[in-house]
Amino acid sequence: MNRTESLLNELDEKVAKYLLVSRNCAQTSFVSLQAQFGLEGGAVLKALTPFPGIALRGETCGAVVGSLMALGLVFGREELDDQAGFAASLVRAREFCHRFEKELGSTMCCEIIDAEFGKKYDLSDPVQLAEWQAAGSLDKCTAVVQKATRIAAEIIISKEKLQS
């Protein structure tokens, strides 16, 4: 097994561990990438608390949001007037979104859930949330977060290879 595959397997283990504890795809994706790559951003973890499916409304998948936050820490600009840095970070963000959509069909939580479970759930409804959880949400969402963090990690690794 090469170094990259070993790193991605470690990342998968982190995702499974953190998602089991947090039950939050946005926080899990971010903290897994943060731990794997030594990223800063302690306040980001707290800020990501309401982001799974953007407040469980079926909007942007939390794994997308958390992964993009990590990519922003790696590729983002530090000065508001750094237009070249802004443009460069968008290239990586679009690459991530394109690859995620190619793997999962969408970046939208409700569409991913529909594809994975064969039906839609209103996660803001406690009854439907319980049904979704009973239908295997932890396992299926772990796989989604693992895909997201692997894509983000591969983008980060490609930067490291360019700098070597």
PAKENU-323296 format. One record per residue: residue in three letters; x, y, z of N, C-alpha, C in turn. Coordinates in pm, 1 decimal, always signed. Last residue first. Example, Ala and Ser with C-alpha at 12.3 -4.5 7.8 and 13.67 -1.06 7.14 Angstrom:
residues 2
<node 'SER',<+1285.0,-225.0,+708.0>,<+1367.0,-106.0,+714.0>,<+1290.0,+3.0,+787.0>>
<node 'ALA',<+1319.0,-569.0,+780.0>,<+1230.0,-450.0,+780.0>,<+1320.0,-330.0,+780.0>>
end
This chain:
residues 164
<node 'SER',<+660.4,+1964.9,-357.1>,<+779.7,+1880.7,-331.6>,<+882.1,+1893.5,-440.5>>
<node 'GLN',<+437.7,+2096.9,-439.7>,<+536.8,+2174.5,-364.9>,<+663.3,+2095.6,-338.6>>
<node 'LEU',<+288.0,+1900.1,-558.3>,<+336.8,+2009.6,-642.9>,<+446.6,+2089.3,-572.9>>
<node 'LYS',<+224.7,+1748.6,-335.1>,<+312.0,+1689.9,-438.0>,<+369.3,+1798.6,-529.3>>
<node 'GLU',<+50.4,+1920.6,-203.5>,<+176.0,+1883.5,-139.7>,<+274.7,+1826.8,-241.7>>
<node 'LYS',<-159.1,+1924.9,-386.9>,<-85.7,+2049.2,-358.5>,<+49.9,+2016.6,-298.8>>
<node 'SER',<-246.0,+1663.7,-366.9>,<-193.5,+1709.5,-496.4>,<-116.8,+1841.1,-479.8>>
<node 'ILE',<-342.3,+1662.3,-106.3>,<-220.0,+1586.8,-136.8>,<-160.9,+1632.9,-269.4>>
<node 'ILE',<-578.2,+1809.2,-145.5>,<-472.4,+1861.9,-58.7>,<-339.7,+1793.5,-89.8>>
<node 'ILE',<-714.8,+1629.4,-310.5>,<-686.2,+1764.5,-359.4>,<-574.4,+1827.7,-276.5>>
<node 'GLU',<-735.8,+1412.7,-138.5>,<-662.4,+1397.1,-264.4>,<-627.2,+1532.8,-324.0>>
<node 'ALA',<-898.4,+1525.8,+60.1>,<-760.7,+1485.8,+91.1>,<-677.9,+1470.7,-36.6>>
<node 'ALA',<-1140.1,+1556.2,-79.2>,<-1069.1,+1674.3,-28.2>,<-922.8,+1640.9,-0.5>>
<node 'ILE',<-1194.8,+1283.7,-126.0>,<-1180.9,+1376.6,-238.5>,<-1102.4,+1499.7,-194.0>>
<node 'ARG',<-1212.2,+1192.4,+139.5>,<-1110.6,+1136.5,+48.5>,<-1088.1,+1231.1,-70.1>>
<node 'THR',<-1431.7,+1333.2,+231.0>,<-1300.1,+1364.1,+287.7>,<-1187.9,+1305.8,+202.3>>
<node 'ALA',<-1637.1,+1218.9,+70.0>,<-1608.7,+1362.6,+68.2>,<-1468.0,+1392.7,+118.0>>
<node 'LYS',<-1626.9,+948.1,+142.6>,<-1604.1,+988.1,+3.1>,<-1565.3,+1134.9,-3.7>>
<node 'GLN',<-1688.7,+972.0,+416.4>,<-1559.8,+916.5,+374.5>,<-1528.5,+953.7,+230.5>>
<node 'VAL',<-1948.0,+1068.2,+399.2>,<-1844.3,+1154.8,+456.6>,<-1705.5,+1103.0,+418.8>>
<node 'VAL',<-2069.1,+838.3,+287.4>,<-2074.1,+967.1,+216.9>,<-1963.5,+1058.9,+268.0>>
<node 'ALA',<-2022.4,+646.7,+487.7>,<-1968.0,+626.1,+353.3>,<-1965.5,+756.1,+273.5>>
<node 'THR',<-2171.4,+763.1,+694.8>,<-2027.1,+743.7,+711.2>,<-1962.3,+727.2,+574.1>>
<node 'CYS',<-2425.8,+739.9,+590.3>,<-2365.9,+873.4,+598.1>,<-2215.5,+865.1,+621.9>>
<node 'LYS',<-2460.1,+463.8,+613.9>,<-2465.4,+526.5,+481.8>,<-2402.9,+665.7,+483.6>>
<node 'ASP',<-2433.0,+422.7,+893.9>,<-2346.1,+354.0,+797.4>,<-2343.3,+424.8,+663.1>>
<node 'LEU',<-2634.9,+596.9,+995.5>,<-2495.2,+609.0,+1037.6>,<-2401.0,+543.9,+936.6>>
<node 'SER',<-2881.4,+515.8,+880.5>,<-2821.2,+645.4,+846.7>,<-2673.7,+653.8,+882.9>>
<node 'GLY',<-3048.2,+289.7,+885.0>,<-2903.8,+276.8,+863.1>,<-2832.3,+405.0,+828.8>>
<node 'ALA',<-3308.6,+319.4,+955.4>,<-3283.2,+263.7,+822.1>,<-3133.9,+255.2,+789.4>>
<node 'ALA',<-3309.5,+456.2,+1192.7>,<-3333.8,+312.0,+1198.3>,<-3303.0,+243.8,+1065.1>>
<node 'GLN',<-3278.4,+715.4,+1089.7>,<-3172.7,+657.0,+1172.2>,<-3187.3,+504.6,+1178.6>>
<node 'TRP',<-3524.7,+740.1,+961.3>,<-3400.4,+750.1,+884.2>,<-3285.2,+686.3,+961.2>>
<node 'GLU',<-3696.2,+729.6,+1181.7>,<-3706.7,+629.3,+1074.6>,<-3577.3,+623.8,+993.8>>
<node 'ALA',<-3614.2,+961.5,+1317.9>,<-3598.8,+830.7,+1382.4>,<-3606.3,+717.6,+1279.7>>
<node 'LEU',<-3693.0,+1152.0,+1127.5>,<-3552.8,+1142.4,+1167.3>,<-3525.4,+1005.9,+1231.1>>
<node 'GLN',<-3967.1,+1119.0,+1130.5>,<-3893.2,+1080.7,+1010.2>,<-3742.9,+1069.0,+1038.8>>
<node 'VAL',<-4012.5,+1215.9,+1392.5>,<-4056.5,+1081.4,+1354.7>,<-3978.0,+1033.2,+1232.5>>
<node 'PRO',<-3908.8,+1482.8,+1390.5>,<-3852.2,+1380.1,+1478.7>,<-3892.0,+1236.8,+1441.9>>
<node 'ASP',<-3827.7,+1657.9,+1108.2>,<-3942.2,+1591.8,+1171.7>,<-3888.0,+1477.8,+1257.7>>
<node 'SER',<-3599.9,+1723.5,+982.1>,<-3642.6,+1815.2,+1088.1>,<-3765.1,+1760.9,+1162.1>>
<node 'LEU',<-3569.3,+1543.7,+780.8>,<-3490.5,+1521.9,+902.0>,<-3523.1,+1619.9,+1013.5>>
<node 'ASP',<-3775.2,+1393.6,+588.8>,<-3768.3,+1528.7,+643.5>,<-3698.6,+1515.2,+778.5>>
<node 'TYR',<-3655.3,+1182.2,+333.9>,<-3690.8,+1199.0,+474.9>,<-3683.2,+1347.2,+508.6>>
<node 'LYS',<-3723.5,+993.9,+40.7>,<-3686.3,+1119.7,+105.5>,<-3732.7,+1117.6,+249.8>>
<node 'LYS',<-3579.6,+682.2,-70.5>,<-3691.8,+767.5,-31.6>,<-3638.3,+892.4,+35.8>>
<node 'GLY',<-3354.7,+537.4,-113.5>,<-3469.4,+510.5,-199.5>,<-3594.7,+585.9,-158.6>>
<node 'PHE',<-3119.8,+586.2,+15.3>,<-3224.0,+515.9,+90.5>,<-3346.7,+480.6,+6.2>>
<node 'GLU',<-2954.2,+716.2,-170.6>,<-2898.4,+613.2,-82.7>,<-3006.0,+526.6,-16.5>>
<node 'ALA',<-3122.7,+900.5,-298.5>,<-3047.4,+802.2,-377.4>,<-2998.4,+686.4,-290.6>>
<node 'ASP',<-3216.6,+1047.8,-77.7>,<-3311.6,+979.5,-166.0>,<-3241.1,+870.1,-246.7>>
<node 'ILE',<-2972.6,+1149.5,+16.5>,<-3052.6,+1058.5,+100.0>,<-3150.4,+980.2,+13.6>>
<node 'ILE',<-2908.3,+1314.9,-198.8>,<-2818.4,+1204.7,-161.7>,<-2894.9,+1102.9,-78.4>>
<node 'GLU',<-3118.2,+1494.5,-187.6>,<-3102.2,+1413.0,-307.2>,<-3009.9,+1293.5,-280.6>>
<node 'CYS',<-3078.8,+1615.3,+62.1>,<-3204.5,+1544.5,+34.7>,<-3193.7,+1453.5,-86.8>>
<node 'CYS',<-2816.6,+1732.3,+29.3>,<-2843.7,+1627.6,+127.4>,<-2969.4,+1547.8,+92.1>>
<node 'MET',<-2658.3,+1801.6,-272.5>,<-2774.0,+1829.0,-186.9>,<-2806.6,+1708.9,-98.6>>
<node 'THR',<-2478.8,+1751.6,-458.4>,<-2423.2,+1801.5,-332.4>,<-2534.9,+1827.9,-231.5>>
<node 'SER',<-2509.7,+1446.7,-653.1>,<-2555.6,+1578.2,-608.7>,<-2472.6,+1622.7,-488.8>>
<node 'GLY',<-2393.3,+1205.6,-724.4>,<-2505.9,+1254.6,-801.9>,<-2553.3,+1394.2,-767.2>>
<node 'LEU',<-2165.8,+1100.9,-614.3>,<-2291.0,+1086.2,-540.4>,<-2413.0,+1143.1,-611.0>>
<node 'GLU',<-1950.0,+1136.2,-796.5>,<-1957.6,+1016.1,-711.5>,<-2098.8,+992.9,-656.7>>
<node 'LYS',<-2007.6,+1384.6,-909.9>,<-1986.5,+1269.5,-997.8>,<-2000.9,+1139.5,-919.0>>
<node 'GLU',<-2014.3,+1545.4,-681.1>,<-2136.5,+1523.8,-760.1>,<-2124.7,+1403.2,-851.5>>
<node 'PHE',<-1739.8,+1530.7,-616.5>,<-1841.2,+1481.8,-521.9>,<-1972.0,+1452.4,-596.1>>
<node 'ARG',<-1624.5,+1653.6,-839.9>,<-1593.4,+1513.3,-811.1>,<-1695.6,+1452.6,-715.3>>
<node 'HIS',<-1735.6,+1912.4,-814.8>,<-1756.0,+1833.6,-936.8>,<-1732.4,+1685.2,-908.5>>
<node 'CYS',<-1638.4,+1991.7,-562.9>,<-1783.2,+1978.8,-587.1>,<-1812.1,+1892.9,-709.2>>
<node 'PHE',<-1355.3,+1992.1,-612.8>,<-1415.5,+1909.3,-508.2>,<-1563.7,+1884.6,-538.2>>
<node 'GLU',<-1342.1,+2182.9,-816.4>,<-1295.1,+2047.1,-841.8>,<-1357.7,+1951.6,-739.5>>
<node 'ARG',<-1433.0,+2405.1,-675.3>,<-1512.6,+2352.5,-787.4>,<-1471.8,+2209.9,-821.9>>
<node 'ALA',<-1219.2,+2431.8,-495.9>,<-1355.8,+2410.1,-446.4>,<-1444.7,+2352.2,-555.9>>
<node 'ARG',<-1003.9,+2483.6,-667.5>,<-1003.7,+2362.4,-584.4>,<-1144.1,+2329.9,-534.2>>
<node 'VAL',<-1092.7,+2726.4,-776.3>,<-1057.8,+2615.4,-865.8>,<-1063.7,+2484.6,-786.3>>
<node 'LEU',<-1113.4,+2887.4,-552.1>,<-1236.1,+2844.4,-619.7>,<-1210.6,+2729.3,-716.5>>
<node 'SER',<-849.9,+2943.2,-497.2>,<-924.2,+2858.2,-403.4>,<-1053.0,+2806.4,-467.1>>
<node 'ALA',<-785.2,+3112.0,-710.2>,<-717.6,+2982.3,-697.7>,<-793.8,+2889.1,-603.8>>
<node 'ALA',<-942.7,+3337.7,-652.2>,<-967.5,+3260.3,-774.7>,<-905.3,+3121.6,-764.7>>
<node 'PHE',<-818.2,+3417.5,-411.7>,<-960.9,+3386.2,-415.5>,<-991.9,+3297.0,-534.8>>
<node 'GLY',<-561.7,+3474.5,-501.5>,<-581.6,+3368.6,-402.8>,<-726.9,+3323.1,-398.8>>
<node 'ALA',<-621.9,+3690.2,-667.0>,<-560.4,+3571.1,-725.2>,<-577.7,+3451.7,-630.5>>
<node 'GLN',<-720.9,+3878.1,-485.4>,<-811.1,+3822.1,-585.3>,<-753.8,+3696.3,-650.5>>
<node 'ASP',<-687.6,+3983.0,-196.1>,<-607.8,+3885.8,-270.8>,<-697.9,+3813.7,-370.4>>
<node 'ASP',<-828.0,+4144.6,-24.3>,<-800.7,+4198.1,-157.6>,<-714.3,+4104.9,-243.0>>
<node 'LEU',<-843.5,+4005.6,+217.2>,<-964.7,+4023.9,+137.9>,<-938.9,+4073.5,-3.6>>
<node 'GLU',<-598.5,+3762.2,+284.2>,<-629.1,+3905.0,+272.4>,<-748.4,+3921.8,+179.2>>
<node 'GLU',<-574.0,+3496.5,+262.5>,<-566.8,+3551.9,+397.4>,<-596.9,+3700.8,+400.3>>
<node 'ARG',<-750.0,+3248.1,+70.4>,<-672.9,+3371.7,+81.9>,<-674.3,+3419.5,+226.9>>
<node 'GLY',<-725.6,+2885.1,+78.9>,<-791.2,+3015.4,+83.4>,<-696.7,+3132.5,+98.3>>
<node 'PHE',<-621.5,+2629.8,+95.3>,<-605.2,+2703.4,-29.7>,<-657.3,+2846.9,-25.9>>
<node 'VAL',<-664.1,+2537.9,+361.2>,<-543.2,+2501.8,+286.5>,<-518.6,+2597.9,+170.4>>
<node 'LEU',<-907.3,+2640.6,+438.8>,<-791.0,+2662.6,+524.9>,<-661.0,+2632.6,+452.3>>
<node 'GLY',<-1066.8,+2545.4,+230.1>,<-1046.2,+2688.8,+244.6>,<-927.0,+2720.9,+333.1>>
<node 'LEU',<-1070.0,+2275.3,+290.0>,<-999.9,+2319.2,+170.0>,<-973.6,+2469.8,+174.1>>
<node 'ALA',<-1231.0,+2292.7,+519.9>,<-1092.9,+2245.6,+530.3>,<-1011.4,+2289.2,+408.6>>
<node 'MET',<-1468.0,+2380.3,+398.6>,<-1404.5,+2463.2,+502.5>,<-1258.1,+2423.0,+519.4>>
<node 'LEU',<-1523.1,+2164.4,+232.9>,<-1488.5,+2293.0,+171.9>,<-1424.0,+2386.8,+273.3>>
<node 'SER',<-1586.5,+1977.2,+431.1>,<-1469.8,+1955.0,+344.7>,<-1426.1,+2084.8,+277.4>>
<node 'GLY',<-1820.6,+2091.4,+537.4>,<-1702.2,+2069.7,+621.6>,<-1575.6,+2050.4,+540.0>>
<node 'VAL',<-1988.1,+2089.8,+306.1>,<-1956.3,+2213.8,+377.4>,<-1828.3,+2197.6,+459.6>>
<node 'VAL',<-1998.9,+1816.2,+244.7>,<-1950.5,+1911.9,+146.0>,<-1905.5,+2038.7,+217.3>>
<node 'ALA',<-2114.1,+1714.8,+471.5>,<-1981.2,+1666.4,+435.0>,<-1917.3,+1756.4,+329.2>>
<node 'GLY',<-2367.0,+1833.4,+466.2>,<-2268.7,+1879.6,+563.4>,<-2127.5,+1832.6,+532.6>>
<node 'CYS',<-2515.1,+1916.1,+157.7>,<-2465.2,+1810.7,+246.7>,<-2357.2,+1866.9,+339.0>>
<node 'THR',<-2749.2,+2175.4,+122.0>,<-2613.5,+2127.2,+96.4>,<-2566.9,+2029.3,+204.0>>
<node 'GLU',<-3069.6,+2066.9,+245.5>,<-2991.2,+2150.9,+155.4>,<-2849.4,+2094.3,+142.9>>
<node 'GLY',<-3230.5,+1950.3,+428.2>,<-3211.3,+1880.1,+302.0>,<-3129.0,+1958.3,+201.8>>
<node 'ARG',<-3236.5,+2067.8,+671.0>,<-3342.0,+2109.1,+577.5>,<-3327.0,+2041.4,+442.0>>
<node 'LEU',<-3051.8,+2052.2,+880.5>,<-3142.1,+1938.1,+855.2>,<-3260.1,+1974.8,+764.5>>
<node 'ALA',<-2885.4,+2276.0,+852.4>,<-2985.6,+2273.5,+959.7>,<-3093.8,+2166.7,+937.6>>
<node 'ILE',<-2757.5,+2171.3,+599.3>,<-2790.8,+2308.7,+635.9>,<-2914.1,+2306.5,+727.1>>
<node 'GLY',<-2677.7,+1910.9,+632.6>,<-2791.4,+1937.6,+543.6>,<-2844.1,+2078.1,+561.6>>
<node 'PRO',<-2524.3,+2021.6,+917.7>,<-2565.8,+1899.9,+845.9>,<-2691.1,+1927.8,+763.6>>
<node 'PHE',<-2468.3,+2275.9,+1052.0>,<-2458.3,+2261.9,+907.3>,<-2495.0,+2128.3,+845.6>>
<node 'PRO',<-2447.7,+2363.7,+1318.5>,<-2580.9,+2356.3,+1255.9>,<-2580.2,+2323.6,+1106.4>>
<node 'THR',<-2156.7,+2334.2,+1372.1>,<-2259.7,+2258.5,+1443.4>,<-2394.1,+2253.7,+1370.1>>
<node 'LEU',<-1954.3,+2488.7,+1268.0>,<-2015.4,+2389.2,+1179.8>,<-2129.3,+2310.8,+1245.6>>
<node 'ALA',<-1851.5,+2638.2,+1477.9>,<-1936.0,+2706.4,+1379.9>,<-2009.4,+2607.6,+1288.8>>
<node 'LYS',<-1689.5,+2446.7,+1602.5>,<-1809.9,+2495.4,+1670.5>,<-1906.1,+2559.2,+1569.9>>
<node 'LEU',<-1492.6,+2425.8,+1401.3>,<-1566.4,+2308.2,+1447.3>,<-1696.4,+2350.1,+1514.9>>
<node 'VAL',<-1387.6,+2682.3,+1387.7>,<-1464.1,+2631.4,+1274.4>,<-1548.9,+2511.8,+1318.1>>
<node 'ALA',<-1227.9,+2720.4,+1604.6>,<-1361.2,+2781.8,+1608.7>,<-1449.3,+2731.9,+1494.5>>
<node 'GLY',<-991.9,+2586.6,+1515.3>,<-1070.7,+2535.9,+1627.0>,<-1211.6,+2592.4,+1632.7>>
<node 'GLY',<-806.2,+2606.0,+1297.6>,<-948.2,+2629.0,+1279.3>,<-1035.2,+2575.4,+1390.4>>
<node 'GLU',<-538.5,+2436.1,+1120.4>,<-590.8,+2517.1,+1228.8>,<-742.1,+2525.8,+1214.4>>
<node 'LEU',<-446.8,+2098.9,+1030.9>,<-501.8,+2231.0,+998.8>,<-543.5,+2304.5,+1125.5>>
<node 'GLY',<-323.4,+1846.3,+1003.5>,<-273.6,+1944.5,+1098.9>,<-320.6,+2086.3,+1070.7>>
<node 'PHE',<-438.1,+1652.0,+845.0>,<-342.9,+1743.4,+781.3>,<-291.5,+1853.2,+875.1>>
<node 'GLN',<-602.3,+1502.3,+1016.0>,<-514.4,+1433.1,+920.9>,<-405.4,+1524.1,+866.4>>
<node 'ALA',<-749.1,+1696.3,+1156.3>,<-657.8,+1607.6,+1227.7>,<-556.9,+1543.2,+1132.2>>
<node 'GLN',<-892.0,+1810.6,+941.3>,<-810.4,+1893.9,+1029.4>,<-706.2,+1808.0,+1100.6>>
<node 'LEU',<-1035.3,+1593.7,+844.7>,<-932.5,+1654.7,+760.0>,<-838.1,+1741.9,+842.7>>
<node 'SER',<-1196.5,+1557.4,+1074.1>,<-1115.2,+1446.9,+1021.4>,<-1002.2,+1501.1,+933.3>>
<node 'VAL',<-1326.9,+1799.7,+1101.1>,<-1232.1,+1760.2,+1205.5>,<-1144.4,+1643.7,+1159.9>>
<node 'PHE',<-1487.5,+1802.6,+859.8>,<-1386.6,+1904.0,+888.4>,<-1282.7,+1853.2,+987.7>>
<node 'SER',<-1649.6,+1575.8,+884.9>,<-1563.8,+1591.8,+767.1>,<-1453.0,+1692.1,+795.1>>
<node 'THR',<-1773.8,+1630.0,+1135.5>,<-1689.4,+1512.1,+1116.1>,<-1596.8,+1528.3,+996.5>>
<node 'GLN',<-1925.8,+1860.0,+1089.6>,<-1816.0,+1863.3,+1186.3>,<-1719.9,+1747.1,+1163.8>>
<node 'ALA',<-2099.1,+1753.7,+892.9>,<-2021.0,+1874.8,+867.6>,<-1900.3,+1880.6,+961.4>>
<node 'CYS',<-2223.7,+1530.8,+1011.8>,<-2138.3,+1513.1,+894.3>,<-2049.6,+1634.9,+867.3>>
<node 'ASN',<-2266.4,+1422.7,+1321.8>,<-2270.1,+1549.5,+1249.7>,<-2171.4,+1541.2,+1133.5>>
<node 'ARG',<-2236.3,+1244.1,+1528.4>,<-2359.0,+1235.0,+1447.5>,<-2378.5,+1362.0,+1364.7>>
<node 'SER',<-2013.3,+1222.3,+1702.7>,<-2078.0,+1352.3,+1680.5>,<-2214.7,+1345.0,+1614.8>>
<node 'VAL',<-1937.5,+947.3,+1721.2>,<-1946.6,+1033.3,+1839.4>,<-2035.0,+1154.6,+1814.1>>
<node 'LEU',<-1945.8,+857.6,+1459.6>,<-2012.8,+779.1,+1563.0>,<-2034.2,+863.7,+1688.1>>
<node 'LEU',<-1777.8,+1039.6,+1339.6>,<-1921.0,+1044.6,+1309.3>,<-2001.4,+965.6,+1411.2>>
<node 'TYR',<-1524.1,+964.4,+1440.2>,<-1581.5,+1094.5,+1475.4>,<-1731.1,+1101.8,+1448.0>>
<node 'LYS',<-1491.5,+700.9,+1329.4>,<-1481.7,+727.0,+1473.6>,<-1553.6,+857.1,+1511.2>>
<node 'ALA',<-1514.2,+742.8,+1052.5>,<-1602.5,+647.5,+1119.9>,<-1606.0,+673.9,+1271.1>>
<node 'VAL',<-1304.4,+931.3,+1014.6>,<-1443.3,+964.3,+983.0>,<-1538.5,+872.3,+1058.9>>
<node 'LYS',<-1077.7,+779.0,+1086.0>,<-1112.7,+898.9,+1161.6>,<-1260.4,+934.6,+1140.1>>
<node 'GLU',<-1086.5,+586.3,+882.4>,<-1101.4,+545.7,+1022.8>,<-1140.0,+663.9,+1110.2>>
<node 'ASP',<-1039.0,+747.9,+656.5>,<-1164.3,+672.1,+667.7>,<-1190.7,+630.6,+812.4>>
<node 'LEU',<-775.6,+827.5,+720.0>,<-882.2,+926.5,+715.3>,<-1018.9,+859.0,+727.3>>
<node 'GLU',<-641.3,+589.4,+683.7>,<-641.4,+652.1,+816.8>,<-756.0,+753.3,+826.1>>
<node 'ASN',<-684.3,+565.8,+407.1>,<-741.7,+466.1,+498.1>,<-746.5,+517.9,+641.5>>
<node 'LEU',<-533.0,+782.6,+317.7>,<-677.4,+781.2,+293.9>,<-747.1,+678.2,+382.8>>
<node 'LEU',<-275.7,+698.6,+395.0>,<-332.4,+821.0,+450.9>,<-484.0,+823.1,+435.1>>
<node 'SER',<-252.9,+473.7,+229.0>,<-244.5,+458.4,+374.5>,<-307.3,+579.4,+444.6>>
<node 'GLU',<-258.9,+595.4,-20.2>,<-365.8,+502.9,+17.0>,<-368.5,+480.5,+168.0>>
<node 'THR',<-18.2,+745.3,-2.5>,<-147.1,+810.5,-21.3>,<-261.7,+720.5,+21.8>>
<node 'ARG',<+182.4,+544.7,+24.1>,<+161.7,+645.6,+129.0>,<+23.6,+711.3,+118.2>>
<node 'ASN',<+61.2,+219.1,-88.9>,<+143.1,+339.4,-96.1>,<+103.5,+439.8,+12.8>>
<node 'MET',<+85.9,-118.1,+0.0>,<+0.0,+0.0,+0.0>,<+90.2,+123.9,+0.0>>
end
